[in-house]
Amino acid sequence: MAKYTDSKCRLCRREGAKLFLKGERCYKGSCAFERRPVAPGQHGMARKKISEYGLQLREKQKCKRIYGVLEGQFRKYYEKADRMKGITGENMLSLLERRLDNVIYRMGIGSSRAQSRQLVTHAHFTVNGKNVNIASYIVKVGDVIAVKENKKDNKFFAEIKQLKVGVMPKWLEFNPETLTGKIIALPTREDIDITIKEHMIVELYSK
């Protein structure tokens, strides 16, 4: 499977916005985007007039990079969202939010979506008591996500038990003492804090 292996900080600089791809480092002075908030490459500081298509493309690329999804899979999310009732762009974001790796990130277990994806693929979690190691698994209302019993004494998870729960999206519940979370509702657009103009992505794909 294809995988992006270059510097993640280049992605933030290319999109002209902090995408918070590296967890705690993104909040520190060592953040590359803070030190040099221009596009990478020798022409990064040049002023360019961007076309409507270019703006739509940048929104799509930004959204893909935030969630760590490649083009083929991202388009499948759009096509699935287009078949659902409601607003296509909001449906698409809801599907992305319900990816298991994103849910682990939203619960505060992983400091970034990349770290959360690694935790999932290394088979640390169960969903409704069943082992799930697929990062793109889409959770449903009522699903219970838990750290495996034989993993709870792991130093990483033991430290999480000591942490206070931060601001939790209202569609999620998480108990750090038992390392268990639950999906209590579907995420709505108001619950998703990423600065994406999803209607522009829909316009790009619907051409």
PyRosetta script that sets phi, psi and omega in degrees:
from pyrosetta import init, pose_from_sequence

init()
pose = pose_from_sequence("MAKYTDSKCRLCRREGAKLFLKGERCYKGSCAFERRPVAPGQHGMARKKISEYGLQLREKQKCKRIYGVLEGQFRKYYEKADRMKGITGENMLSLLERRLDNVIYRMGIGSSRAQSRQLVTHAHFTVNGKNVNIASYIVKVGDVIAVKENKKDNKFFAEIKQLKVGVMPKWLEFNPETLTGKIIALPTREDIDITIKEHMIVELYSK")
pose.set_psi(1, 139.9)
pose.set_omega(1, 179.7)
pose.set_phi(2, -65.2)
pose.set_psi(2, 147.4)
pose.set_omega(2, -178.4)
pose.set_phi(3, -148.5)
pose.set_psi(3, 136.7)
pose.set_omega(3, 176.9)
pose.set_phi(4, -77.6)
pose.set_psi(4, 124.3)
pose.set_omega(4, -175.8)
pose.set_phi(5, -118.6)
pose.set_psi(5, -1.3)
pose.set_omega(5, 179.7)
pose.set_phi(6, -80.4)
pose.set_psi(6, 179.8)
pose.set_omega(6, -179.4)
pose.set_phi(7, -62.9)
pose.set_psi(7, 130.4)
pose.set_omega(7, 178.6)
pose.set_phi(8, -68.7)
pose.set_psi(8, -28.3)
pose.set_omega(8, -179.4)
pose.set_phi(9, -65.5)
pose.set_psi(9, -27.5)
pose.set_omega(9, 176.5)
pose.set_phi(10, -63.6)
pose.set_psi(10, -32.4)
pose.set_omega(10, -179.7)
pose.set_phi(11, -66.4)
pose.set_psi(11, -42.3)
pose.set_omega(11, 177.6)
pose.set_phi(12, -62.7)
pose.set_psi(12, -44.0)
pose.set_omega(12, -179.6)
pose.set_phi(13, -64.7)
pose.set_psi(13, -37.9)
pose.set_omega(13, 179.9)
pose.set_phi(14, -65.9)
pose.set_psi(14, -37.8)
pose.set_omega(14, -178.3)
pose.set_phi(15, -86.3)
pose.set_psi(15, -8.6)
pose.set_omega(15, 178.5)
pose.set_phi(16, 70.0)
pose.set_psi(16, 26.7)
pose.set_omega(16, -178.8)
pose.set_phi(17, -157.4)
pose.set_psi(17, 152.6)
pose.set_omega(17, 176.4)
pose.set_phi(18, -76.0)
pose.set_psi(18, 121.7)
pose.set_omega(18, -179.1)
pose.set_phi(19, -100.6)
pose.set_psi(19, -3.0)
pose.set_omega(19, 177.0)
pose.set_phi(20, 54.2)
pose.set_psi(20, 55.0)
pose.set_omega(20, -176.8)
pose.set_phi(21, -92.5)
pose.set_psi(21, -12.1)
pose.set_omega(21, -174.2)
pose.set_phi(22, -120.8)
pose.set_psi(22, 26.5)
pose.set_omega(22, 174.0)
pose.set_phi(23, 64.1)
pose.set_psi(23, -130.4)
pose.set_omega(23, -173.3)
pose.set_phi(24, -61.2)
pose.set_psi(24, -31.9)
pose.set_omega(24, -178.2)
pose.set_phi(25, -59.6)
pose.set_psi(25, -30.6)
pose.set_omega(25, -178.2)
pose.set_phi(26, -65.7)
pose.set_psi(26, -17.9)
pose.set_omega(26, -178.0)
pose.set_phi(27, -100.0)
pose.set_psi(27, 2.2)
pose.set_omega(27, -177.1)
pose.set_phi(28, -108.5)
pose.set_psi(28, 168.9)
pose.set_omega(28, 179.0)
pose.set_phi(29, -67.2)
pose.set_psi(29, -15.8)
pose.set_omega(29, 179.8)
pose.set_phi(30, -78.2)
pose.set_psi(30, -4.0)
pose.set_omega(30, 179.3)
pose.set_phi(31, -59.4)
pose.set_psi(31, 125.9)
pose.set_omega(31, -177.2)
pose.set_phi(32, -63.7)
pose.set_psi(32, -33.5)
pose.set_omega(32, -179.4)
pose.set_phi(33, -68.1)
pose.set_psi(33, -34.5)
pose.set_omega(33, 177.8)
pose.set_phi(34, -66.4)
pose.set_psi(34, -37.6)
pose.set_omega(34, -177.0)
pose.set_phi(35, -79.3)
pose.set_psi(35, -32.1)
pose.set_omega(35, -178.7)
pose.set_phi(36, -147.2)
pose.set_psi(36, 80.6)
pose.set_omega(36, -175.3)
pose.set_phi(37, -81.4)
pose.set_psi(37, 49.9)
pose.set_omega(37, 176.6)
pose.set_phi(38, -126.4)
pose.set_psi(38, 159.2)
pose.set_omega(38, -179.8)
pose.set_phi(39, -61.9)
pose.set_psi(39, 145.5)
pose.set_omega(39, 179.3)
pose.set_phi(40, -68.1)
pose.set_psi(40, 159.6)
pose.set_omega(40, 179.9)
pose.set_phi(41, 101.0)
pose.set_psi(41, 163.4)
pose.set_omega(41, -175.1)
pose.set_phi(42, -67.4)
pose.set_psi(42, -19.6)
pose.set_omega(42, 179.5)
pose.set_phi(43, -104.9)
pose.set_psi(43, 18.1)
pose.set_omega(43, -175.4)
pose.set_phi(44, -62.0)
pose.set_psi(44, -29.8)
pose.set_omega(44, -177.1)
pose.set_phi(45, -89.9)
pose.set_psi(45, -4.5)
pose.set_omega(45, -178.4)
pose.set_phi(46, -69.7)
pose.set_psi(46, 141.0)
pose.set_omega(46, 176.7)
pose.set_phi(47, -82.6)
pose.set_psi(47, 127.5)
pose.set_omega(47, -178.1)
pose.set_phi(48, -127.9)
pose.set_psi(48, 139.3)
pose.set_omega(48, 175.4)
pose.set_phi(49, -84.6)
pose.set_psi(49, 122.5)
pose.set_omega(49, -175.9)
pose.set_phi(50, -99.9)
pose.set_psi(50, 132.0)
pose.set_omega(50, 179.2)
pose.set_phi(51, -74.6)
pose.set_psi(51, 171.1)
pose.set_omega(51, 177.7)
pose.set_phi(52, -60.7)
pose.set_psi(52, -42.0)
pose.set_omega(52, 178.2)
pose.set_phi(53, -61.8)
pose.set_psi(53, -41.5)
pose.set_omega(53, 179.7)
pose.set_phi(54, -61.7)
pose.set_psi(54, -40.4)
pose.set_omega(54, 177.8)
pose.set_phi(55, -64.6)
pose.set_psi(55, -42.1)
pose.set_omega(55, 178.6)
pose.set_phi(56, -64.4)
pose.set_psi(56, -41.0)
pose.set_omega(56, 179.4)
pose.set_phi(57, -63.6)
pose.set_psi(57, -41.1)
pose.set_omega(57, -179.7)
pose.set_phi(58, -64.4)
pose.set_psi(58, -39.0)
pose.set_omega(58, 178.0)
pose.set_phi(59, -63.7)
pose.set_psi(59, -40.8)
pose.set_omega(59, 179.0)
pose.set_phi(60, -65.1)
pose.set_psi(60, -46.0)
pose.set_omega(60, -179.1)
pose.set_phi(61, -62.7)
pose.set_psi(61, -40.3)
pose.set_omega(61, 178.9)
pose.set_phi(62, -61.2)
pose.set_psi(62, -45.8)
pose.set_omega(62, -178.4)
pose.set_phi(63, -64.9)
pose.set_psi(63, -44.0)
pose.set_omega(63, 177.9)
pose.set_phi(64, -57.8)
pose.set_psi(64, -43.2)
pose.set_omega(64, -175.6)
pose.set_phi(65, -73.4)
pose.set_psi(65, -34.4)
pose.set_omega(65, 177.0)
pose.set_phi(66, -60.8)
pose.set_psi(66, -45.2)
pose.set_omega(66, -176.9)
pose.set_phi(67, -90.0)
pose.set_psi(67, -6.2)
pose.set_omega(67, 178.2)
pose.set_phi(68, 68.9)
pose.set_psi(68, 40.5)
pose.set_omega(68, -177.3)
pose.set_phi(69, -115.0)
pose.set_psi(69, 138.6)
pose.set_omega(69, 177.9)
pose.set_phi(70, -86.8)
pose.set_psi(70, 170.7)
pose.set_omega(70, -169.1)
pose.set_phi(71, -57.2)
pose.set_psi(71, -48.9)
pose.set_omega(71, -176.3)
pose.set_phi(72, -59.2)
pose.set_psi(72, -46.4)
pose.set_omega(72, -179.6)
pose.set_phi(73, -69.6)
pose.set_psi(73, -37.3)
pose.set_omega(73, -179.5)
pose.set_phi(74, -62.9)
pose.set_psi(74, -41.5)
pose.set_omega(74, 179.8)
pose.set_phi(75, -65.2)
pose.set_psi(75, -33.9)
pose.set_omega(75, 177.5)
pose.set_phi(76, -64.2)
pose.set_psi(76, -36.8)
pose.set_omega(76, 175.7)
pose.set_phi(77, -62.6)
pose.set_psi(77, -41.6)
pose.set_omega(77, 178.6)
pose.set_phi(78, -62.6)
pose.set_psi(78, -46.5)
pose.set_omega(78, -177.4)
pose.set_phi(79, -64.0)
pose.set_psi(79, -39.2)
pose.set_omega(79, 177.7)
pose.set_phi(80, -67.0)
pose.set_psi(80, -42.0)
pose.set_omega(80, 179.5)
pose.set_phi(81, -63.8)
pose.set_psi(81, -34.9)
pose.set_omega(81, -179.4)
pose.set_phi(82, -66.9)
pose.set_psi(82, -26.9)
pose.set_omega(82, 179.9)
pose.set_phi(83, -86.3)
pose.set_psi(83, -12.0)
pose.set_omega(83, -179.2)
pose.set_phi(84, -84.3)
pose.set_psi(84, 158.2)
pose.set_omega(84, 174.5)
pose.set_phi(85, -72.0)
pose.set_psi(85, 148.3)
pose.set_omega(85, 178.2)
pose.set_phi(86, 105.5)
pose.set_psi(86, -164.5)
pose.set_omega(86, -177.2)
pose.set_phi(87, -85.3)
pose.set_psi(87, 123.3)
pose.set_omega(87, -172.9)
pose.set_phi(88, -55.8)
pose.set_psi(88, -47.3)
pose.set_omega(88, -177.9)
pose.set_phi(89, -61.1)
pose.set_psi(89, -43.0)
pose.set_omega(89, 179.9)
pose.set_phi(90, -69.4)
pose.set_psi(90, -37.0)
pose.set_omega(90, 175.7)
pose.set_phi(91, -60.5)
pose.set_psi(91, -41.6)
pose.set_omega(91, -178.7)
pose.set_phi(92, -63.6)
pose.set_psi(92, -44.5)
pose.set_omega(92, 178.7)
pose.set_phi(93, -65.4)
pose.set_psi(93, -36.3)
pose.set_omega(93, 178.7)
pose.set_phi(94, -63.6)
pose.set_psi(94, -41.1)
pose.set_omega(94, 177.7)
pose.set_phi(95, -63.2)
pose.set_psi(95, -43.0)
pose.set_omega(95, 179.5)
pose.set_phi(96, -64.2)
pose.set_psi(96, -39.9)
pose.set_omega(96, 178.8)
pose.set_phi(97, -65.0)
pose.set_psi(97, -29.6)
pose.set_omega(97, -176.3)
pose.set_phi(98, -87.4)
pose.set_psi(98, 2.7)
pose.set_omega(98, 171.5)
pose.set_phi(99, -61.3)
pose.set_psi(99, 142.0)
pose.set_omega(99, -176.1)
pose.set_phi(100, -60.9)
pose.set_psi(100, -40.0)
pose.set_omega(100, 179.9)
pose.set_phi(101, -63.7)
pose.set_psi(101, -36.9)
pose.set_omega(101, 177.9)
pose.set_phi(102, -69.7)
pose.set_psi(102, -36.7)
pose.set_omega(102, 178.8)
pose.set_phi(103, -63.4)
pose.set_psi(103, -42.2)
pose.set_omega(103, 177.7)
pose.set_phi(104, -61.8)
pose.set_psi(104, -39.1)
pose.set_omega(104, 177.3)
pose.set_phi(105, -66.0)
pose.set_psi(105, -44.7)
pose.set_omega(105, -179.3)
pose.set_phi(106, -65.1)
pose.set_psi(106, -29.5)
pose.set_omega(106, 178.2)
pose.set_phi(107, -74.5)
pose.set_psi(107, -12.4)
pose.set_omega(107, 179.1)
pose.set_phi(108, 89.3)
pose.set_psi(108, 9.0)
pose.set_omega(108, 179.5)
pose.set_phi(109, -74.8)
pose.set_psi(109, -46.1)
pose.set_omega(109, 176.7)
pose.set_phi(110, -98.8)
pose.set_psi(110, 143.1)
pose.set_omega(110, -179.2)
pose.set_phi(111, -80.0)
pose.set_psi(111, -13.7)
pose.set_omega(111, 176.7)
pose.set_phi(112, -148.9)
pose.set_psi(112, 166.0)
pose.set_omega(112, 178.0)
pose.set_phi(113, -67.7)
pose.set_psi(113, -32.4)
pose.set_omega(113, 179.2)
pose.set_phi(114, -65.1)
pose.set_psi(114, -44.2)
pose.set_omega(114, 178.1)
pose.set_phi(115, -65.7)
pose.set_psi(115, -39.9)
pose.set_omega(115, 178.8)
pose.set_phi(116, -63.2)
pose.set_psi(116, -38.9)
pose.set_omega(116, 178.3)
pose.set_phi(117, -63.2)
pose.set_psi(117, -40.2)
pose.set_omega(117, 178.9)
pose.set_phi(118, -65.2)
pose.set_psi(118, -41.0)
pose.set_omega(118, 178.4)
pose.set_phi(119, -61.9)
pose.set_psi(119, -40.3)
pose.set_omega(119, 179.6)
pose.set_phi(120, -67.1)
pose.set_psi(120, -47.9)
pose.set_omega(120, -177.1)
pose.set_phi(121, -68.0)
pose.set_psi(121, -21.1)
pose.set_omega(121, 176.0)
pose.set_phi(122, -87.4)
pose.set_psi(122, 11.9)
pose.set_omega(122, 171.4)
pose.set_phi(123, 61.7)
pose.set_psi(123, 51.6)
pose.set_omega(123, 178.0)
pose.set_phi(124, -96.1)
pose.set_psi(124, -7.7)
pose.set_omega(124, -170.5)
pose.set_phi(125, -126.3)
pose.set_psi(125, 157.9)
pose.set_omega(125, 171.0)
pose.set_phi(126, -122.8)
pose.set_psi(126, 153.5)
pose.set_omega(126, 173.2)
pose.set_phi(127, -123.6)
pose.set_psi(127, 116.7)
pose.set_omega(127, -175.8)
pose.set_phi(128, 55.7)
pose.set_psi(128, 37.4)
pose.set_omega(128, 176.8)
pose.set_phi(129, 84.2)
pose.set_psi(129, -3.9)
pose.set_omega(129, -178.7)
pose.set_phi(130, -107.1)
pose.set_psi(130, 140.4)
pose.set_omega(130, 179.2)
pose.set_phi(131, -64.2)
pose.set_psi(131, 130.0)
pose.set_omega(131, 176.7)
pose.set_phi(132, -134.2)
pose.set_psi(132, 122.4)
pose.set_omega(132, 178.8)
pose.set_phi(133, -124.3)
pose.set_psi(133, 27.0)
pose.set_omega(133, 179.9)
pose.set_phi(134, -107.2)
pose.set_psi(134, 112.8)
pose.set_omega(134, -175.3)
pose.set_phi(135, -62.0)
pose.set_psi(135, -30.8)
pose.set_omega(135, -176.6)
pose.set_phi(136, -87.5)
pose.set_psi(136, 5.1)
pose.set_omega(136, 178.5)
pose.set_phi(137, -56.8)
pose.set_psi(137, 128.8)
pose.set_omega(137, -179.1)
pose.set_phi(138, -93.6)
pose.set_psi(138, 117.9)
pose.set_omega(138, -179.4)
pose.set_phi(139, -80.1)
pose.set_psi(139, 160.0)
pose.set_omega(139, -179.8)
pose.set_phi(140, -124.0)
pose.set_psi(140, 165.2)
pose.set_omega(140, 176.8)
pose.set_phi(141, -59.9)
pose.set_psi(141, 132.2)
pose.set_omega(141, -179.8)
pose.set_phi(142, 96.9)
pose.set_psi(142, -14.9)
pose.set_omega(142, 179.2)
pose.set_phi(143, -64.5)
pose.set_psi(143, 139.8)
pose.set_omega(143, 177.7)
pose.set_phi(144, -111.5)
pose.set_psi(144, 121.2)
pose.set_omega(144, 179.4)
pose.set_phi(145, -106.9)
pose.set_psi(145, 130.6)
pose.set_omega(145, -177.3)
pose.set_phi(146, -142.1)
pose.set_psi(146, 149.6)
pose.set_omega(146, 171.5)
pose.set_phi(147, -72.3)
pose.set_psi(147, 138.1)
pose.set_omega(147, 179.3)
pose.set_phi(148, -58.1)
pose.set_psi(148, 145.3)
pose.set_omega(148, -177.6)
pose.set_phi(149, -57.4)
pose.set_psi(149, -40.1)
pose.set_omega(149, -177.1)
pose.set_phi(150, -78.9)
pose.set_psi(150, 1.0)
pose.set_omega(150, 178.5)
pose.set_phi(151, -108.5)
pose.set_psi(151, -11.0)
pose.set_omega(151, -172.0)
pose.set_phi(152, -66.5)
pose.set_psi(152, -24.3)
pose.set_omega(152, 178.9)
pose.set_phi(153, -86.8)
pose.set_psi(153, -3.4)
pose.set_omega(153, 175.6)
pose.set_phi(154, -57.6)
pose.set_psi(154, 139.3)
pose.set_omega(154, -176.0)
pose.set_phi(155, -53.6)
pose.set_psi(155, -40.4)
pose.set_omega(155, -178.5)
pose.set_phi(156, -60.4)
pose.set_psi(156, -48.4)
pose.set_omega(156, -177.9)
pose.set_phi(157, -75.5)
pose.set_psi(157, -30.1)
pose.set_omega(157, 177.6)
pose.set_phi(158, -62.8)
pose.set_psi(158, -35.9)
pose.set_omega(158, 178.4)
pose.set_phi(159, -70.1)
pose.set_psi(159, -34.8)
pose.set_omega(159, 179.2)
pose.set_phi(160, -64.9)
pose.set_psi(160, -34.0)
pose.set_omega(160, 179.2)
pose.set_phi(161, -60.0)
pose.set_psi(161, -27.6)
pose.set_omega(161, -177.4)
pose.set_phi(162, -85.6)
pose.set_psi(162, -11.3)
pose.set_omega(162, -176.1)
pose.set_phi(163, -82.1)
pose.set_psi(163, 150.3)
pose.set_omega(163, 173.3)
pose.set_phi(164, -83.1)
pose.set_psi(164, 142.8)
pose.set_omega(164, 179.1)
pose.set_phi(165, -68.1)
pose.set_psi(165, 127.8)
pose.set_omega(165, 178.2)
pose.set_phi(166, -81.4)
pose.set_psi(166, -160.6)
pose.set_omega(166, 178.7)
pose.set_phi(167, -70.6)
pose.set_psi(167, 116.4)
pose.set_omega(167, -176.2)
pose.set_phi(168, -101.8)
pose.set_psi(168, 134.5)
pose.set_omega(168, 174.5)
pose.set_phi(169, -54.3)
pose.set_psi(169, 142.9)
pose.set_omega(169, -172.8)
pose.set_phi(170, -68.6)
pose.set_psi(170, -10.3)
pose.set_omega(170, 177.8)
pose.set_phi(171, -90.1)
pose.set_psi(171, 1.9)
pose.set_omega(171, -177.6)
pose.set_phi(172, -126.1)
pose.set_psi(172, 151.9)
pose.set_omega(172, 168.2)
pose.set_phi(173, -125.9)
pose.set_psi(173, 144.9)
pose.set_omega(173, 176.8)
pose.set_phi(174, -149.3)
pose.set_psi(174, 130.8)
pose.set_omega(174, 177.6)
pose.set_phi(175, -111.9)
pose.set_psi(175, 107.4)
pose.set_omega(175, -177.0)
pose.set_phi(176, -66.8)
pose.set_psi(176, -25.1)
pose.set_omega(176, -179.2)
pose.set_phi(177, -69.1)
pose.set_psi(177, -37.8)
pose.set_omega(177, 179.6)
pose.set_phi(178, -101.3)
pose.set_psi(178, -5.2)
pose.set_omega(178, -178.2)
pose.set_phi(179, 54.8)
pose.set_psi(179, 45.6)
pose.set_omega(179, -178.2)
pose.set_phi(180, -129.4)
pose.set_psi(180, 138.2)
pose.set_omega(180, 177.7)
pose.set_phi(181, -130.4)
pose.set_psi(181, 165.1)
pose.set_omega(181, -178.7)
pose.set_phi(182, -143.8)
pose.set_psi(182, 143.5)
pose.set_omega(182, 175.8)
pose.set_phi(183, -88.3)
pose.set_psi(183, 111.4)
pose.set_omega(183, -175.0)
pose.set_phi(184, -101.8)
pose.set_psi(184, -9.0)
pose.set_omega(184, 178.1)
pose.set_phi(185, -165.6)
pose.set_psi(185, 167.2)
pose.set_omega(185, 173.8)
pose.set_phi(186, -83.0)
pose.set_psi(186, 139.4)
pose.set_omega(186, 179.1)
pose.set_phi(187, -67.5)
pose.set_psi(187, 135.0)
pose.set_omega(187, 175.2)
pose.set_phi(188, -101.9)
pose.set_psi(188, 173.0)
pose.set_omega(188, -178.7)
pose.set_phi(189, -60.9)
pose.set_psi(189, -34.5)
pose.set_omega(189, -179.8)
pose.set_phi(190, -66.8)
pose.set_psi(190, -22.4)
pose.set_omega(190, -179.0)
pose.set_phi(191, -84.7)
pose.set_psi(191, -11.4)
pose.set_omega(191, -173.5)
pose.set_phi(192, -102.5)
pose.set_psi(192, 115.9)
pose.set_omega(192, -170.5)
pose.set_phi(193, -92.0)
pose.set_psi(193, 7.3)
pose.set_omega(193, -180.0)
pose.set_phi(194, -79.9)
pose.set_psi(194, 143.7)
pose.set_omega(194, -177.5)
pose.set_phi(195, -89.9)
pose.set_psi(195, 77.7)
pose.set_omega(195, -179.8)
pose.set_phi(196, -121.6)
pose.set_psi(196, 134.7)
pose.set_omega(196, 173.8)
pose.set_phi(197, -93.9)
pose.set_psi(197, 83.9)
pose.set_omega(197, -171.7)
pose.set_phi(198, -63.3)
pose.set_psi(198, -25.9)
pose.set_omega(198, 179.7)
pose.set_phi(199, -64.3)
pose.set_psi(199, -28.1)
pose.set_omega(199, 178.8)
pose.set_phi(200, -71.2)
pose.set_psi(200, -33.2)
pose.set_omega(200, 176.4)
pose.set_phi(201, -67.2)
pose.set_psi(201, -41.7)
pose.set_omega(201, 178.4)
pose.set_phi(202, -62.4)
pose.set_psi(202, -42.7)
pose.set_omega(202, 178.4)
pose.set_phi(203, -62.2)
pose.set_psi(203, -37.4)
pose.set_omega(203, -179.8)
pose.set_phi(204, -66.0)
pose.set_psi(204, -46.7)
pose.set_omega(204, -177.3)
pose.set_phi(205, -74.3)
pose.set_psi(205, -24.9)
pose.set_omega(205, -175.5)
pose.set_phi(206, -87.2)
pose.set_psi(206, 1.6)
pose.set_omega(206, 179.9)
pose.set_phi(207, -69.7)
pose.dump_pdb("model.pdb")
